[in-house]
Amino acid sequence: MATIVGCMVIVVFTFFFWGLATDPTSWPNRHESFVMVVDQVHGLLYMVFLVVAAMLARVERWGPGFTITTLLAGTVPVLSFWAEHRATKVARAARP
Protein backbone atom coordinates (compact mmCIF):
# COMPACT_ATOMS: atom_id res chain seq x y z
CA MET A 1 0.00 0.00 0.00
CA ALA A 2 2.84 2.39 0.80
CA THR A 3 4.36 1.74 -2.61
CA ILE A 4 1.12 2.75 -4.33
CA VAL A 5 0.82 5.88 -2.17
CA GLY A 6 4.48 6.72 -2.81
CA CYS A 7 4.03 6.44 -6.58
CA MET A 8 0.87 8.54 -6.44
CA VAL A 9 2.56 11.31 -4.44
CA ILE A 10 5.36 11.43 -7.00
CA VAL A 11 2.74 11.89 -9.73
CA VAL A 12 0.96 14.58 -7.70
CA PHE A 13 4.18 16.51 -7.07
CA THR A 14 5.18 16.17 -10.72
CA PHE A 15 1.86 17.67 -11.82
CA PHE A 16 2.18 20.45 -9.23
CA PHE A 17 5.71 21.52 -10.12
CA TRP A 18 5.19 21.08 -13.85
CA GLY A 19 2.13 23.30 -13.74
CA LEU A 20 3.77 25.79 -11.40
CA ALA A 21 6.96 26.25 -13.40
CA THR A 22 5.40 26.65 -16.82
CA ASP A 23 2.84 28.81 -18.54
CA PRO A 24 -0.96 28.46 -18.28
CA THR A 25 -1.02 26.39 -21.47
CA SER A 26 1.00 23.55 -19.91
CA TRP A 27 -0.56 20.09 -19.82
CA PRO A 28 -1.45 20.08 -16.07
CA ASN A 29 -3.02 23.53 -16.33
CA ARG A 30 -5.08 22.53 -19.38
CA HIS A 31 -6.24 19.29 -17.70
CA GLU A 32 -7.03 20.57 -14.23
CA SER A 33 -9.97 18.20 -13.76
CA PHE A 34 -7.75 15.15 -14.39
CA VAL A 35 -5.09 16.46 -12.03
CA MET A 36 -7.75 17.08 -9.38
CA VAL A 37 -9.00 13.48 -9.72
CA VAL A 38 -5.44 12.16 -9.33
CA ASP A 39 -5.02 14.33 -6.21
CA GLN A 40 -8.26 13.03 -4.73
CA VAL A 41 -7.42 9.40 -5.49
CA HIS A 42 -4.05 9.90 -3.82
CA GLY A 43 -5.76 11.35 -0.74
CA LEU A 44 -8.17 8.43 -0.56
CA LEU A 45 -5.37 5.89 -0.97
CA TYR A 46 -3.35 7.65 1.73
CA MET A 47 -6.27 7.28 4.15
CA VAL A 48 -6.51 3.57 3.24
CA PHE A 49 -2.76 3.29 3.84
CA LEU A 50 -3.16 4.82 7.32
CA VAL A 51 -5.93 2.39 8.25
CA VAL A 52 -4.11 -0.66 6.87
CA ALA A 53 -0.82 0.33 8.55
CA ALA A 54 -2.62 0.93 11.87
CA MET A 55 -4.31 -2.48 11.61
CA LEU A 56 -0.97 -4.12 10.82
CA ALA A 57 0.65 -2.34 13.77
CA ARG A 58 -2.05 -3.68 16.06
CA VAL A 59 -1.75 -7.25 14.76
CA GLU A 60 2.06 -7.22 14.86
CA ARG A 61 2.11 -5.37 18.23
CA TRP A 62 4.47 -2.67 17.07
CA GLY A 63 5.55 -0.06 19.57
CA PRO A 64 4.17 3.49 19.31
CA GLY A 65 7.41 4.93 17.92
CA PHE A 66 7.63 2.37 15.11
CA THR A 67 3.93 2.78 14.30
CA ILE A 68 3.99 6.59 14.21
CA THR A 69 7.17 6.60 12.11
CA THR A 70 5.57 4.22 9.63
CA LEU A 71 2.37 6.29 9.42
CA LEU A 72 4.19 9.61 9.03
CA ALA A 73 6.57 8.23 6.41
CA GLY A 74 3.67 8.17 3.97
CA THR A 75 3.55 11.96 4.03
CA VAL A 76 7.05 12.40 2.62
CA PRO A 77 7.63 11.52 -1.04
CA VAL A 78 9.87 8.49 -1.52
CA LEU A 79 10.15 7.89 2.25
CA SER A 80 7.07 5.65 2.03
CA PHE A 81 9.13 3.13 0.05
CA TRP A 82 11.59 2.89 2.94
CA ALA A 83 8.75 2.61 5.46
CA GLU A 84 7.14 -0.26 3.58
CA HIS A 85 10.49 -2.05 3.26
CA ARG A 86 11.14 -1.64 6.99
CA ALA A 87 7.64 -2.72 8.02
CA THR A 88 7.73 -5.75 5.71
CA LYS A 89 11.11 -6.81 7.10
CA VAL A 90 9.86 -6.56 10.69
CA ALA A 91 6.59 -8.37 9.93
CA ARG A 92 8.37 -11.20 8.11
CA ALA A 93 10.93 -11.57 10.90
CA ALA A 94 8.12 -12.00 13.41
CA ARG A 95 6.66 -14.92 11.41
CA PRO A 96 9.40 -17.35 10.35
FENLINZI-V806416 format. One record per backbone hydrogen bond with DSSP energy under -1.0 kcal/mol. NH is the residue of the N-H (numbers start at 1). CO is the residue of the C=O. Records with the same first field share a line. If there is no record, write none. Layout:
NH=CO + CO
This chain:
5=1
6=2
7=3
8=4
9=5
10=6
11=7
12=8
13=9
14=10
15=11
16=12
17=13
18=14
19=15
20=16
21=17
26=23
30=26
31=27
35=31
36=32
37=33
38=34
39=35
40=36
41=37
42=38
43=39
44=40
45=41
46=42
47=43
48=44
49=45
50=46
51=47
52=48
53=49
54=50
55=51
56=52
57=53
58=54
59=55
60=56
62=57
67=63
68=64
69=65
70=66
71=67
72=68
73=69
75=72
76=73
83=79
84=80
85=81
86=82
87=83
88=84
89=85
90=86
91=87
92=88
93=89
94=90
